[in-house]
Amino acid sequence: MIGVLSYLVFFATLASILAIAVLGLNLQWGNTGLFNGGVAAFFGAGAYVTLILGGQPQDEHLGGFALPYLLALAGGIAAAGLLAWIVGRLTLKLRHDYLAIATFGVAVAFENVMRNAEWLTGGAKGLRGFERPLRDLLGDGLTYNIAFLTVVLVALVLVYGVLQRLAASPFGRLLRAIREDEDAARSLGKIPARIRLTAFVTGSAIMGLAGGLYGTFYAFVSPQDVLPTLTFQIWAMLIVGGAGNNRGAIAGAFLIWGAWTASGWALSRFAPVEAQLYTGSIQFILIGLVIVGMLLWRPQGLFPERLVVSQSGKPGH
Amino acid sequence: MIQSLADGILVGAVLSLGAIGLTMVMHMLRFANFAHAELLTIGAYAALVFDRVFQGVNATLGVKLAPLTLTGSLIVAMVIAMAITGASAVLIDRLVFRRVREKGGELSMVFASFGVALIVRNVIGLVFGLHTELYSKSIAFAVVVSRDPLLLIKPDQVFVLAATLVIMLVLHLVLSRTTLGYALRAVAENPSLAQVNGIPLQRMIVLIWVIGGGLAATAGIFYGMTNHLSPVMGRDLVLPIFAAAIVGGIGSIYGAALGGMIVGIASSLALLILPSGYSPSVPFLIILAVLLVRPNGLFGEVRA
């Protein structure tokens, strides 16, 4: 019973962390129409910088500044935002495709540098030596994990609340206006490039928060955690949930993460031993099929965007 | 230095062939196809299958054409692989891209291409195994072209380069001298105007995929001949190919050919100053640098 409970807590924690990242992506893609093909890099920036700033001093590589946890997490969020700002400055003026390619390139280069820059990140061995906050008080067991899940859920609700507010605010209206018709928005005196950059940086910072929480949860991060696969998973979550709908984004995160872990479990349990090596391949094919299938048959997702009326119009008008 | 330059030109030839197809599709269908590099993988493995089949049927086909490690069977297999890859590209378009195109925007297409790439790559991994493959187990001996500065070149490399140039020349002649070429370029410039003038748009799209797929197949096979085949070769090549297309300016075929060379040479020279582990990051730096200096690429026209 305890086993099931602790697994559920573990599952819910990861799903909620990923849901935060999906919410960040939804701000970029769902609300603003920006294609971020490098979610893993912004997520990873959050995780790495949080652990470098908050971790114990290390001999082999930089980092381990043992900063107070919230400061470390804020650093992770800021790092993701800064990375997004640099990429966004360079590419957001251009055709949408360029952003997709550039962000995909960021993710490839990020993983590559994390794997090679041993002096900075510990290389392929990853970063260890991180004291999870309040561990002395709560211990390492189920109590800690339940407490941490609570923190993650609070973060998820906060992010959700802020984004819902944002979507209903004039700024949210502006984002959708730019998504739908940039020229019209520009003719109203708005500067689409700047507003897109704001949305891109904010969304990426939210992914950084998710990454920071992920790093905290495992007290470890390695290049394995920032593979392009992560980007595909988070994208699949948003597409399944329904781009433009924050509640759908969260539901999509739980659904896809559930399907992913269930398929991994089923394959490791029932597939013949010689096929075990290919478990990953089969899971990736499933993710690919989910992505393509949703686009073909239900492009609006399971929970379609509801048109937000942020200004009540007069009836009969 | 000279050696790096020579190696870079060879890598560049492969990238050029990949980038030409990518840039044609990107220009005509207006989306960044992240699955294009998987066409290289399809071509490379299709050639592997038919190479083995022909050698099994007739052993004389498997004799090396010295000094190359290339065999007659691989040359025949290459032609078949080009056709298969072109057909696969058309099939993927029918099954996925065309339907998404009719429904959604260009960014849904980009996203669909992510999904397609995942499926193709991992299906190939399932069918052929995750290990690497070689067309020929025999070792190709390099020929010392010059001792000071030292320059070693394998005969296969000369063949690949020569074949690339021939393929590019043929493509150039088709595009500039034939009615079909005119029609293709017209559609690429302005699809609706071309359609009004009686050019069948759907057929031109099929043709673009066939050409792009065929070029991708040769690129994949050449890559396999000079390196090795692996199910994830598309993943490793997608960014360099995009870099080549962007350097050349999206839509410019000659730009893509030159862009491939530039990216190949730059990546090879980068190894002189960067530890080799960082080489996957080099195409990304090239993309950023080009976007910073010339947002539309070296040969690109201004397009919003």
Interface residues (C-beta under 8 A of the other chain):
Chain A: W29 G33 F35 G37 L90 T91 K93 L94 R95 H96 D97 Y98 A100 I101 A102 F104 G105 V106 V108 A109 N112 V113 R115 N116 P228 F232 W235 I239 L277 Y278 G280 S281 I282 F284 I285 I287 G288 L289 V290 I291 V292 L295 L296 P299
Chain B: M26 F31 A32 F34 V96 R99 V100 K103 G104 E106 L107 S108 V110 F111 A112 F114 G115 V116 A117 L118 I119 R121 N122 V123 G125 L126 L130 R235 V238 L239 F242 I246 I250 P275 G277 Y278 P280 S281 P283 F284 L285 I287 L288 L291 L292 P295 R303 A304
